[in-house]
């Protein structure tokens, strides 16, 4: 077969040479002139046959022979032609080389289809190039017909008849040359590109001032971009990602339902064509993502009506091929209309069907301890249980206590679905941890709400809960201490029977304890006020305002993230406040330590009061009272050893308690001054309110050395 092809080429070249020399056998003495019909016919024949490779059976070797013959025709002395004519012939022959280059790209690409390297956009590009080559074939057919007309002599009228000369041939091929060169450039540029990247590269060549080039590129791009715009239409109106060959600038990846919104669909910057702006691409991404979120996570079909309304409002049908290149305004209108309607429907579903606001309020009331009666009752009933070692506590028992606290407070009137989501969570614990250290509450946010309340978000809520729970525990401890050491406890008549020295020492110890309690209570109550009102309530109010103006799910997520970030930062839980946070928890631990000292003091006073009372009761009741005291007192205590040691042991006990309270007071003052001194260095403006409330008399400021 190869020999047959070569023979065909040889015969054609032989015929070409014969036609060139048939005018005069003695070509060296009488060569044909460039304007002769023989030269024109031979050149046109060579142009069609050799350069264009219209004969399918021409092999690569034969094509090389043909090109060599073409060069000889234009450069050697077979035909004596002027240099200008020779350059014109060489320029005309370039068109055939460009044609073969474009044709080769089309054949190579279409032979590889379907494949990811070509794709639908590449296929459309090849089809558009093939249409342009078809027009080129038609032009050659017209020129073939005109070449049959004889060239008029000089004496004849030059305008009579349709004939073909070398200059007319140059004029005929001027426009095809521009197009063929442009197609060859595009072929080189797009050889390694596909999808949106290919469309963007072709679009860059459309930015041209030549009307011919601009019109040609527009026609080409409308064909090339049709698959891409169909992907946009399908994604925006149906949420379908019809991208078999990975050509679209929206990329989907398999994720869990709770991660669908954030990670399920992303923009592929490399496939984003330059005629689609980044902002428009983001709106396209969000619109299709909203439809998929409604379909997958919310199990809702109401988005279809919203998409149909958007298409009707934009004047674009929902059928295929409703958009095209150059219709930027129509694309913007369609995307904006679809985004507006789909996003509104999505927020309506989130707010009304899934009660997003109610769940946010429930988290605020239970995890952020906004439901006061519930929190107080819960702390009262779980306090004894949480005082035990963490490894001995049953989470089932705590869950029962949680349910008891719900039924005993106004929380019982909440929606049952909300209450069922509230659960007890025991954090990992180590040796020596108490129940207070590992107890927490969690809220079960299910699909689709877990798109907002992700694992990382709930981890932040857990940190906030642990902080607020510790603050409430400290407040609860101070209240308990006050109940055991309230001032009227020393007005009992039994204290009138104490020795004067012991009485003075007791009053002094009680006063020091009460003064220290007042200082701690001042700090805790003002910190509690700051957290509850300046942090939680203000942040909640701002969140509600931003929730009202949110236009899409991204706005809602951003508003919630801002709300949570505000609480974390203002509550000293952020990374920039770690030093202050450590100082604060050191104060909390010291206050809890004070509670144990206050309880010891109260127990000692109660025993002293009971022993003093025993000495004043009638003799017939002394034996019963003594037996009761001995049963309730620990062996070796200063009460159980009799009245003789009462004064001595009481004085020693009160002296030791006074020293412990003085040490606590000194340590507390040091920690508090350190905490207050660090507040002005924080960047949060709201902390100035806390500083003002803690040091409104500038007492602590005056204690600090001036710098």
C-alpha positions as CSV (number, residue, x, y, z in Angstrom):
1,X,0.0,0.0,0.0
2,X,2.9,2.3,0.8
3,X,4.5,1.7,-2.6
4,X,1.1,2.5,-4.3
5,X,0.9,5.8,-2.4
6,X,4.4,6.8,-3.3
7,X,3.6,5.9,-6.9
8,X,0.6,8.1,-6.8
9,X,2.6,11.0,-5.5
10,X,5.3,10.4,-8.1
11,X,2.7,10.4,-10.9
12,X,1.2,13.6,-9.6
13,X,4.6,15.3,-9.3
14,X,5.4,14.1,-12.8
15,X,2.2,15.5,-14.1
16,X,2.9,18.8,-12.3
17,X,6.3,19.0,-14.0
18,X,4.9,18.1,-17.4
19,X,2.3,20.9,-17.0
20,X,4.9,23.3,-16.0
21,X,7.1,22.5,-19.0
22,X,4.4,21.7,-21.6
23,X,4.2,25.2,-22.9
24,X,7.8,24.9,-24.3
25,X,9.9,21.8,-24.1
26,X,13.0,23.9,-24.1
27,X,12.4,25.3,-20.7
28,X,15.8,26.8,-20.3
29,X,15.4,29.0,-23.3
30,X,11.7,29.7,-23.1
31,X,10.5,29.3,-19.5
32,X,6.8,30.0,-18.8
33,X,6.2,33.4,-17.3
34,X,4.6,33.9,-13.8
35,X,1.4,35.2,-15.3
36,X,1.0,32.5,-17.8
37,X,-1.9,30.1,-17.5
38,X,0.4,27.2,-17.2
39,X,2.3,28.7,-14.3
40,X,-1.0,29.6,-12.5
41,X,-2.5,26.2,-13.0
42,X,0.6,24.4,-11.9
43,X,1.0,26.6,-8.9
44,X,-2.6,26.2,-7.9
45,X,-2.4,22.4,-8.5
46,X,0.8,22.2,-6.4
47,X,-0.9,24.3,-3.7
48,X,-3.9,22.0,-3.5
49,X,-2.1,18.7,-4.0
50,X,1.2,19.0,-2.2
51,X,0.6,21.5,0.6
52,X,-3.0,20.8,1.5
53,X,-2.6,17.0,1.4
54,X,-6.1,16.6,0.0
55,X,-5.3,13.1,-1.1
56,X,-5.8,10.9,2.1
57,X,-3.3,8.2,0.9
58,X,-0.3,10.5,0.8
59,X,2.3,9.1,3.3
60,X,4.6,11.3,5.4
61,X,7.5,10.5,3.1
62,X,5.5,11.5,0.1
63,X,4.5,14.7,1.9
64,X,8.2,15.5,2.4
65,X,8.8,15.0,-1.3
66,X,5.9,17.3,-2.1
67,X,7.2,20.0,0.2
68,X,10.6,19.7,-1.4
69,X,9.0,20.1,-4.8
70,X,7.1,23.1,-3.6
71,X,10.3,24.8,-2.4
72,X,12.0,24.1,-5.7
73,X,9.1,25.7,-7.5
74,X,9.4,28.8,-5.5
75,X,13.2,29.1,-5.2
76,X,15.1,27.3,-7.9
77,X,15.6,28.2,-11.5
78,X,13.1,25.7,-13.0
79,X,11.0,28.8,-13.6
80,X,12.7,32.2,-14.0
81,X,10.6,34.5,-11.8
82,X,11.3,37.9,-10.1
83,X,12.1,37.9,-6.4
84,X,8.8,39.6,-5.5
85,X,6.8,36.9,-7.3
86,X,8.9,34.2,-5.6
87,X,8.2,35.7,-2.2
88,X,4.5,35.8,-3.0
89,X,4.5,32.2,-4.0
90,X,6.3,31.2,-0.8
91,X,3.8,33.1,1.2
92,X,0.9,31.4,-0.5
93,X,2.5,28.0,0.1
94,X,2.6,28.8,3.8
95,X,-1.2,28.4,3.9
96,X,-0.9,24.7,3.0
97,X,1.6,24.1,5.8
98,X,-0.7,25.8,8.3
99,X,-3.7,23.8,7.0
100,X,-1.8,20.5,7.6
101,X,-0.9,21.6,11.1
102,X,-4.5,22.4,12.0
103,X,-5.8,19.2,10.3
104,X,-3.2,17.1,12.1
105,X,-4.3,18.5,15.5
106,X,-7.9,17.7,14.7
107,X,-7.1,14.2,13.7
108,X,-4.9,13.6,16.7
109,X,-7.5,14.9,19.1
110,X,-10.5,13.2,17.7
111,X,-8.6,9.9,17.5
112,X,-8.0,10.2,21.3
113,X,-11.7,11.0,22.1
114,X,-13.3,10.2,24.5
115,X,-10.5,10.8,26.9
116,X,-9.8,13.2,29.8
117,X,-7.0,14.8,27.8
118,X,-9.5,16.0,25.1
119,X,-12.8,16.4,26.9
120,X,-16.0,18.0,25.6
121,X,-14.5,21.5,25.3
122,X,-11.6,20.1,23.2
123,X,-14.1,18.2,21.1
124,X,-16.1,21.4,20.5
125,X,-12.8,23.2,19.6
126,X,-12.0,20.5,17.0
127,X,-15.5,20.7,15.6
128,X,-15.2,24.5,15.2
129,X,-11.8,24.1,13.5
130,X,-13.2,21.5,11.2
131,X,-16.1,23.8,10.2
132,X,-13.5,26.5,9.3
133,X,-11.5,24.0,7.2
134,X,-14.7,23.1,5.4
135,X,-15.1,26.7,4.4
136,X,-11.5,26.5,3.1
137,X,-12.4,23.5,1.0
138,X,-15.3,25.4,-0.5
139,X,-13.0,28.3,-1.4
140,X,-10.6,25.9,-3.1
141,X,-13.5,24.5,-5.1
142,X,-14.4,28.0,-6.3
143,X,-10.9,28.7,-7.2
144,X,-10.7,25.4,-9.1
145,X,-13.7,26.5,-11.2
146,X,-12.2,29.9,-11.9
147,X,-8.9,28.4,-12.9
148,X,-10.5,26.8,-15.9
149,X,-11.2,30.3,-17.4
150,X,-8.4,31.6,-19.6
151,X,-6.4,34.6,-18.5
152,X,-7.1,37.5,-20.9
153,X,-4.3,38.9,-23.0
154,X,-3.0,42.4,-22.4
155,X,-5.0,43.7,-25.4
156,X,-8.2,42.2,-24.0
157,X,-10.3,43.8,-21.3
158,X,-8.9,42.7,-17.9
159,X,-12.2,42.7,-16.1
160,X,-14.0,40.4,-18.5
161,X,-14.8,36.9,-17.0
162,X,-13.7,35.2,-13.8
163,X,-10.1,34.2,-14.2
164,X,-7.4,33.5,-11.8
165,X,-4.0,35.2,-11.6
166,X,-1.2,35.0,-9.1
167,X,-2.2,38.4,-7.6
168,X,-5.9,37.5,-7.5
169,X,-4.9,34.2,-5.8
170,X,-3.1,36.3,-3.2
171,X,-6.2,38.4,-2.6
172,X,-8.4,35.4,-2.4
173,X,-6.2,33.8,0.2
174,X,-5.6,36.9,2.3
175,X,-8.5,36.3,4.7
176,X,-8.0,32.5,4.9
177,X,-4.3,33.1,5.7
178,X,-5.3,35.3,8.7
179,X,-7.7,32.7,10.0
180,X,-5.3,29.8,9.3
181,X,-2.5,31.5,11.1
182,X,-4.7,32.2,14.1
183,X,-6.0,28.6,14.1
184,X,-2.4,27.4,14.1
185,X,-1.5,29.6,17.0
186,X,-4.5,28.4,18.9
187,X,-3.6,24.8,18.1
188,X,-0.1,25.3,19.6
189,X,-1.5,27.1,22.6
190,X,-4.3,24.6,23.4
191,X,-2.4,21.4,22.8
192,X,-1.8,20.8,26.5
193,X,-4.9,22.5,27.8
194,X,-8.5,21.4,28.3
195,X,-11.8,22.5,29.7
196,X,-12.1,26.0,31.2
197,X,-8.3,26.5,30.8
198,X,-8.6,26.0,27.1
199,X,-11.6,28.3,26.8
200,X,-9.8,31.0,28.7
201,X,-6.7,30.7,26.6
202,X,-8.7,31.1,23.4
203,X,-10.6,34.0,24.9
204,X,-7.3,35.9,25.3
205,X,-6.8,35.9,21.6
206,X,-10.3,37.4,21.0
207,X,-9.2,40.7,22.6
208,X,-8.2,42.0,19.2
209,X,-9.0,45.3,17.3
210,X,-9.3,43.7,13.9
211,X,-13.0,43.2,13.2
212,X,-12.2,40.2,11.1
213,X,-10.3,38.5,13.9
214,X,-12.8,39.6,16.5
215,X,-15.7,38.2,14.5
216,X,-13.8,34.9,13.8
217,X,-12.8,34.4,17.4
218,X,-16.3,35.1,18.6
219,X,-17.8,32.5,16.3
220,X,-15.1,30.0,17.4
221,X,-15.6,30.7,21.1
222,X,-19.4,30.3,20.9
223,X,-18.7,26.7,19.7
224,X,-15.9,26.1,22.1
225,X,-17.7,27.4,25.2
226,X,-21.0,25.8,24.6
227,X,-20.2,22.7,26.8
228,X,-18.8,24.9,29.5
229,X,-21.9,27.1,29.6
230,X,-24.1,24.1,29.6
231,X,-22.2,22.9,32.7
232,X,-22.9,26.3,34.3
233,X,-26.6,26.1,33.5
234,X,-26.9,22.6,34.8
235,X,-25.1,23.5,38.0
236,X,-26.9,26.7,38.7
237,X,-30.4,25.5,37.9
238,X,-30.3,21.8,38.8
239,X,-27.3,21.4,41.1
240,X,-25.9,18.7,38.7
241,X,-22.2,18.5,38.1
242,X,-22.0,17.1,34.6
243,X,-18.3,17.1,34.3
244,X,-17.1,13.6,33.1
245,X,-13.7,14.8,31.9
246,X,-12.9,17.2,34.8
247,X,-13.2,20.4,32.7
248,X,-15.4,22.5,34.9
249,X,-14.1,25.1,37.4
250,X,-16.4,23.6,40.1
251,X,-14.9,20.4,41.6
252,X,-16.9,17.9,43.7
253,X,-15.4,15.5,46.1
254,X,-16.9,12.7,48.3
255,X,-17.4,13.9,51.9
256,X,-19.8,13.3,54.7
257,X,-23.1,15.1,54.9
258,X,-21.9,17.5,57.7
259,X,-18.9,18.5,55.5
260,X,-20.9,18.9,52.3
261,X,-21.1,22.7,52.4
262,X,-17.6,23.5,53.4
263,X,-15.6,20.8,51.6
264,X,-18.0,19.1,49.2
265,X,-17.5,21.5,46.3
266,X,-14.6,23.8,45.6
267,X,-13.4,26.2,42.9
268,X,-10.6,24.9,40.6
269,X,-8.8,28.1,39.8
270,X,-6.9,26.4,36.9
271,X,-10.1,25.7,35.1
272,X,-11.7,29.1,35.6
273,X,-11.8,30.9,32.2
274,X,-10.7,34.5,32.2
275,X,-14.1,35.8,30.9
276,X,-15.8,34.6,34.2
277,X,-14.8,36.8,37.2
278,X,-13.8,35.4,40.5
279,X,-16.9,36.9,42.2
280,X,-19.2,35.5,39.6
281,X,-17.5,32.1,39.9
282,X,-18.1,32.2,43.7
283,X,-21.8,32.9,43.2
284,X,-22.0,30.1,40.7
285,X,-20.3,27.7,43.2
286,X,-22.6,28.8,46.0
287,X,-25.8,28.5,44.0
288,X,-25.2,24.9,42.9
289,X,-23.9,24.1,46.4
290,X,-27.1,25.4,47.9
291,X,-29.2,23.2,45.7
292,X,-27.1,20.2,46.6
293,X,-27.3,21.1,50.3
294,X,-31.1,21.3,50.1
295,X,-31.3,18.0,48.2
296,X,-28.9,16.0,50.3
297,X,-28.9,17.4,53.8
298,X,-32.3,19.0,54.0
299,X,-34.2,16.5,51.8
300,X,-36.0,19.4,50.2
301,X,-37.3,19.8,46.6
302,X,-38.6,23.4,46.8
303,X,-35.4,24.6,45.2
304,X,-36.7,23.5,41.8
305,X,-39.4,26.2,41.8
306,X,-36.9,28.8,42.8
307,X,-34.6,27.8,39.9
308,X,-37.4,27.9,37.4
309,X,-38.4,31.4,38.6
310,X,-34.8,32.5,38.3
311,X,-34.5,31.2,34.7
312,X,-37.8,32.9,33.7
313,X,-36.8,36.2,35.3
314,X,-33.5,36.2,33.5
315,X,-35.2,35.4,30.2
316,X,-33.3,32.1,29.9
317,X,-35.0,28.8,29.4
318,X,-34.0,25.9,31.6
319,X,-33.4,23.7,28.5
320,X,-30.0,22.8,27.3
321,X,-27.8,25.3,25.4
322,X,-29.7,28.3,26.8
323,X,-26.5,30.3,27.3
324,X,-23.5,31.0,25.2
325,X,-20.3,32.9,25.0
326,X,-20.7,36.7,24.8
327,X,-23.9,36.6,26.8
328,X,-22.3,37.9,30.0
329,X,-25.3,40.0,31.1
330,X,-27.6,37.0,30.7
331,X,-25.2,34.8,32.6
332,X,-24.9,37.4,35.4
333,X,-28.7,37.8,35.5
334,X,-29.3,34.1,35.6
335,X,-26.8,33.4,38.4
336,X,-27.8,36.4,40.5
337,X,-31.5,35.5,40.2
338,X,-31.0,31.8,40.9
339,X,-28.6,32.6,43.8
340,X,-31.1,35.0,45.4
341,X,-34.0,32.7,45.2
342,X,-32.3,29.5,46.1
343,X,-30.4,31.1,49.0
344,X,-33.6,32.6,50.3
345,X,-35.4,29.3,50.2
346,X,-32.4,27.6,51.9
347,X,-32.5,30.1,54.8
348,X,-36.3,29.6,55.1
349,X,-35.8,25.9,55.4
350,X,-33.0,26.3,58.0
351,X,-35.0,28.8,60.1
352,X,-38.5,27.4,59.9
353,X,-38.3,23.7,59.2
354,X,-35.1,23.0,61.2
355,X,-35.6,25.8,63.8
356,X,-32.0,27.2,63.7
357,X,-32.7,30.2,65.9
358,X,-34.4,28.0,68.6
359,X,-31.4,25.6,68.6
360,X,-29.0,28.5,68.9
361,X,-31.0,29.8,71.9
362,X,-31.0,26.4,73.5
363,X,-27.3,26.2,73.2
364,X,-27.0,29.6,74.8
365,X,-29.4,28.6,77.7
366,X,-27.8,25.3,78.5
367,X,-24.2,25.2,77.2
368,X,-23.6,28.9,78.0
369,X,-25.5,28.6,81.3
370,X,-28.1,31.2,80.5
371,X,-31.0,29.3,82.1
372,X,-30.3,30.4,85.7
373,X,-32.7,28.3,87.6
374,X,-31.7,25.2,85.7
375,X,-28.0,25.8,86.3
376,X,-28.5,26.5,90.0
377,X,-30.6,23.4,90.6
378,X,-28.2,21.2,88.5
379,X,-25.2,22.4,90.5
380,X,-27.0,21.8,93.8
381,X,-27.9,18.2,92.9
382,X,-24.7,17.1,91.1
383,X,-22.3,18.9,93.5
384,X,-22.0,16.0,95.9
385,X,-21.6,13.5,93.1
386,X,-19.0,15.6,91.3
387,X,-16.9,15.9,94.5
388,X,-16.1,12.2,94.2
389,X,-13.1,10.8,92.1
390,X,-13.9,11.0,88.4
391,X,-13.3,7.2,87.9
392,X,-16.1,6.4,90.4
393,X,-18.8,8.5,88.8
394,X,-21.5,7.0,86.7
395,X,-22.5,9.0,83.6
396,X,-25.9,7.3,83.7
397,X,-26.5,8.6,87.2
398,X,-25.5,12.1,86.1
399,X,-27.9,11.8,83.1
400,X,-30.7,11.1,85.6
401,X,-29.7,14.1,87.7
402,X,-29.7,16.2,84.5
403,X,-33.2,15.1,83.8
404,X,-34.2,15.9,87.4
405,X,-32.8,19.4,87.0
406,X,-34.8,19.9,83.8
407,X,-38.1,18.8,85.4
408,X,-37.4,21.0,88.4
409,X,-36.8,24.2,86.4
410,X,-38.5,26.1,83.6
411,X,-36.5,24.1,81.2
412,X,-39.3,21.5,81.4
413,X,-41.4,23.8,79.1
414,X,-38.9,23.6,76.2
415,X,-39.5,21.6,73.1
416,X,-38.9,17.9,73.7
417,X,-36.7,17.7,70.6
418,X,-34.4,20.3,72.2
419,X,-34.3,18.6,75.6
420,X,-33.5,15.2,74.0
421,X,-30.4,16.8,72.4
422,X,-29.0,17.8,75.8
423,X,-26.7,15.2,77.2
424,X,-24.0,14.7,79.8
425,X,-20.5,14.3,78.6
426,X,-17.6,13.0,80.7
427,X,-14.3,14.2,79.4
428,X,-11.1,12.1,79.5
429,X,-9.7,12.0,83.0
430,X,-6.6,11.0,84.8
431,X,-5.6,9.9,88.2
432,X,-6.6,12.4,90.9
433,X,-9.3,14.1,88.8
434,X,-12.6,14.9,90.4
435,X,-16.0,14.9,88.8
436,X,-15.9,18.7,88.7
437,X,-12.9,18.4,86.3
438,X,-14.5,16.1,83.8
439,X,-18.2,17.0,83.8
440,X,-19.7,18.8,80.9
441,X,-22.9,19.1,78.8
442,X,-23.1,18.6,75.1
443,X,-25.7,19.4,72.5
444,X,-26.5,17.0,69.7
445,X,-26.7,19.0,66.5
446,X,-28.0,16.8,63.7
447,X,-28.1,17.1,60.0
448,X,-28.3,19.7,58.5
449,X,-27.6,21.9,61.6
450,X,-24.2,20.1,62.0
451,X,-23.1,22.2,59.0
452,X,-23.1,25.1,61.4
453,X,-22.4,23.2,64.6
454,X,-19.4,21.3,63.4
455,X,-17.1,19.3,65.7
456,X,-14.6,22.2,65.9
457,X,-17.4,24.6,66.7
458,X,-18.8,22.3,69.4
459,X,-15.3,22.0,70.8
460,X,-15.2,25.7,71.2
461,X,-18.6,25.6,72.9
462,X,-17.2,22.9,75.2
463,X,-14.3,25.2,76.2
464,X,-16.7,28.0,76.9
465,X,-18.9,25.7,79.0
466,X,-16.0,24.5,81.0
467,X,-15.0,28.1,81.8
468,X,-18.5,29.2,82.7
469,X,-19.1,26.0,84.7
470,X,-15.9,26.7,86.7
471,X,-17.0,30.3,87.3
472,X,-20.4,29.1,88.4
473,X,-18.8,26.5,90.7
474,X,-16.7,29.2,92.3
475,X,-19.7,31.4,92.8
476,X,-21.6,28.4,94.2
477,X,-18.7,27.8,96.6
478,X,-18.7,31.4,97.8
479,X,-22.5,31.2,98.4
480,X,-22.0,28.0,100.4
481,X,-19.3,29.6,102.4
482,X,-21.5,32.6,103.2
483,X,-24.3,30.3,104.4
484,X,-21.9,28.7,107.0
485,X,-20.3,31.9,108.2
486,X,-23.0,34.6,108.0
487,X,-22.4,37.3,110.6
488,X,-25.4,36.5,112.9
489,X,-23.8,33.2,113.8
490,X,-21.7,34.9,116.5
491,X,-24.7,36.5,118.2
492,X,-25.6,33.3,119.9
493,X,-25.7,33.5,123.7
494,X,-23.3,30.5,123.9
495,X,-20.4,32.8,122.7
496,X,-21.0,35.0,125.7
497,X,-19.7,32.3,127.9
498,X,-16.3,32.1,126.1
499,X,-13.3,33.5,127.7
500,X,-12.6,37.0,126.6
501,X,-9.3,36.2,124.9
502,X,-10.8,33.4,122.9
503,X,-13.8,35.5,122.1
504,X,-11.6,38.3,120.7
505,X,-9.5,35.8,118.7
506,X,-12.7,34.2,117.3
507,X,-14.1,37.6,116.3
508,X,-10.8,38.5,114.7
509,X,-10.6,35.3,112.7
510,X,-14.2,35.6,111.6
511,X,-13.7,39.1,110.5
512,X,-10.6,38.2,108.4
513,X,-12.5,35.4,106.8
514,X,-15.5,37.7,106.0
515,X,-13.2,40.4,104.6
516,X,-11.5,37.9,102.4
517,X,-14.9,36.5,101.3
518,X,-16.0,40.0,100.4
519,X,-13.0,40.6,98.3
520,X,-13.5,37.3,96.5
521,X,-17.2,37.8,96.1
522,X,-16.5,41.3,94.7
523,X,-14.2,39.8,92.1
524,X,-16.4,36.8,91.2
525,X,-19.7,38.8,91.0
526,X,-18.2,41.5,88.8
527,X,-16.5,38.9,86.5
528,X,-19.8,37.0,86.4
529,X,-21.6,40.2,85.4
530,X,-19.0,41.0,82.7
531,X,-19.3,37.5,81.2
532,X,-23.1,37.3,81.3
533,X,-23.9,40.8,80.1
534,X,-20.9,42.4,78.4
535,X,-19.9,39.2,76.6
536,X,-22.7,36.7,76.2
537,X,-25.7,39.0,75.9
538,X,-23.9,41.6,73.7
539,X,-22.5,38.9,71.4
540,X,-26.0,37.3,71.2
541,X,-27.6,40.5,70.3
542,X,-25.1,41.2,67.6
543,X,-25.6,37.7,66.3
544,X,-29.3,38.1,66.1
545,X,-28.9,41.3,64.1
546,X,-26.5,39.7,61.7
547,X,-28.8,36.6,61.4
548,X,-31.6,38.9,60.3
549,X,-29.6,40.4,57.4
550,X,-27.9,37.2,56.3
551,X,-28.6,36.6,52.6
552,X,-27.2,33.1,52.3
553,X,-25.8,30.2,54.3
554,X,-22.2,31.6,54.0
555,X,-23.4,34.8,55.7
556,X,-25.1,32.8,58.4
557,X,-21.9,30.7,59.0
558,X,-19.8,33.8,59.1
559,X,-22.2,35.5,61.6
560,X,-22.1,32.4,63.9
561,X,-18.3,32.2,63.6
562,X,-18.1,35.8,64.5
563,X,-20.4,35.3,67.4
564,X,-18.4,32.4,68.8
565,X,-15.1,34.1,68.2
566,X,-16.4,37.2,70.1
567,X,-17.3,35.0,73.1
568,X,-14.0,33.1,73.1
569,X,-11.8,36.3,72.8
570,X,-13.8,38.4,75.3
571,X,-13.9,35.5,77.8
572,X,-10.1,35.3,77.8
573,X,-10.1,32.0,76.1
574,X,-8.2,33.1,73.0
575,X,-4.6,32.4,72.2
576,X,-3.6,36.0,72.9
577,X,-5.1,35.8,76.5
578,X,-3.5,32.5,77.7
579,X,-1.4,34.2,80.3
580,X,-4.5,36.1,81.7
581,X,-6.5,32.9,81.5
582,X,-3.9,31.0,83.6
583,X,-4.0,33.8,86.2
584,X,-7.8,33.7,86.3
585,X,-7.9,29.9,86.9
586,X,-5.3,30.3,89.6
587,X,-7.7,32.7,91.3
588,X,-10.5,30.2,90.9
589,X,-8.5,27.5,92.5
590,X,-7.6,29.7,95.4
591,X,-11.2,30.6,96.0
592,X,-12.1,27.0,96.1
593,X,-9.3,26.5,98.5
594,X,-10.7,29.3,100.6
595,X,-14.1,27.5,100.7
596,X,-12.4,24.4,102.3
597,X,-10.8,26.7,104.9
598,X,-14.1,28.4,105.6
599,X,-15.8,25.1,106.0
600,X,-13.1,24.0,108.5
601,X,-13.6,27.2,110.4
602,X,-17.3,26.8,110.5
603,X,-17.0,23.2,111.7
604,X,-14.6,24.2,114.4
605,X,-16.9,27.1,115.5
606,X,-19.9,24.8,115.6
607,X,-18.0,22.3,117.8
608,X,-16.8,25.1,120.0
609,X,-20.4,26.4,120.3
610,X,-21.7,22.9,121.1
611,X,-19.0,22.3,123.7
612,X,-19.7,25.7,125.3
613,X,-23.4,24.9,125.2
614,X,-22.8,21.6,127.0
615,X,-21.3,23.3,130.0
616,X,-24.4,25.5,130.4
617,X,-27.1,22.7,130.2
618,X,-28.6,21.2,133.4
619,X,-26.7,18.3,134.9
620,X,-29.4,15.7,134.1
621,X,-28.9,16.5,130.4
622,X,-25.0,16.7,130.5
623,X,-24.5,12.9,130.0
624,X,-26.7,12.9,126.9
625,X,-25.1,16.0,125.5
626,X,-21.6,14.7,126.2
627,X,-22.3,11.3,124.6
628,X,-23.7,13.1,121.5
629,X,-20.6,15.3,121.2
630,X,-18.2,12.4,121.7
631,X,-20.1,10.4,119.0
632,X,-19.9,13.3,116.5
633,X,-16.4,14.5,117.3
634,X,-13.3,12.9,115.7
635,X,-10.9,11.1,118.1
636,X,-8.1,13.4,119.1
637,X,-10.0,16.6,118.3
638,X,-9.7,19.5,120.7
639,X,-13.4,19.2,121.6
640,X,-13.3,15.6,122.6
641,X,-10.6,16.0,125.2
642,X,-12.8,17.8,127.7
643,X,-13.4,21.3,129.0
644,X,-9.9,21.8,130.5
645,X,-8.3,21.8,127.0
646,X,-11.1,23.8,125.5
647,X,-9.6,27.2,125.8
648,X,-6.1,26.1,124.9
649,X,-7.2,24.1,121.8
650,X,-9.7,26.7,120.7
651,X,-6.9,29.4,120.8
652,X,-4.6,27.1,118.9
653,X,-7.2,26.3,116.3
654,X,-8.2,29.9,115.8
655,X,-4.5,31.0,115.6
656,X,-3.8,28.4,112.9
657,X,-6.9,29.3,111.0
658,X,-5.9,33.0,111.2
659,X,-2.5,32.2,109.8
660,X,-4.0,30.2,107.0
661,X,-6.4,33.0,106.2
662,X,-3.6,35.5,106.2
663,X,-1.6,33.4,103.8
664,X,-4.6,32.9,101.6
665,X,-5.3,36.7,101.7
666,X,-1.8,37.5,100.8
667,X,-1.7,35.0,97.9
668,X,-5.1,36.2,96.7
669,X,-4.1,39.8,96.7
670,X,-0.9,39.0,94.8
671,X,-2.8,37.0,92.1
672,X,-5.5,39.6,91.8
673,X,-3.1,42.4,91.4
674,X,-1.2,40.4,88.8
675,X,-4.5,39.7,86.9
676,X,-5.7,43.3,87.0
677,X,-2.3,44.6,85.9
678,X,-2.5,42.4,82.8
679,X,-6.0,43.6,81.8
680,X,-4.8,46.9,80.2
681,X,-2.4,45.1,77.9
682,X,-5.2,43.1,76.3
683,X,-6.4,44.4,72.9
684,X,-10.1,43.9,73.6
685,X,-11.9,47.2,74.3
686,X,-14.6,45.4,76.3
687,X,-12.1,44.3,78.9
688,X,-11.9,47.9,80.0
689,X,-15.4,47.5,81.4
690,X,-14.2,44.6,83.5
691,X,-11.1,46.6,84.7
692,X,-13.3,49.5,85.7
693,X,-15.7,47.3,87.6
694,X,-12.9,45.5,89.5
695,X,-10.9,48.6,90.3
696,X,-13.5,51.4,90.2
697,X,-11.9,53.0,93.3
698,X,-8.4,52.6,91.8
699,X,-7.4,50.7,94.9
700,X,-5.4,48.1,93.1
701,X,-3.9,50.7,90.7
702,X,-2.5,52.6,93.6
703,X,-0.9,49.4,95.0
704,X,1.1,48.8,91.8
705,X,4.4,50.6,91.6
706,X,4.5,53.4,89.1
707,X,6.4,52.8,86.0
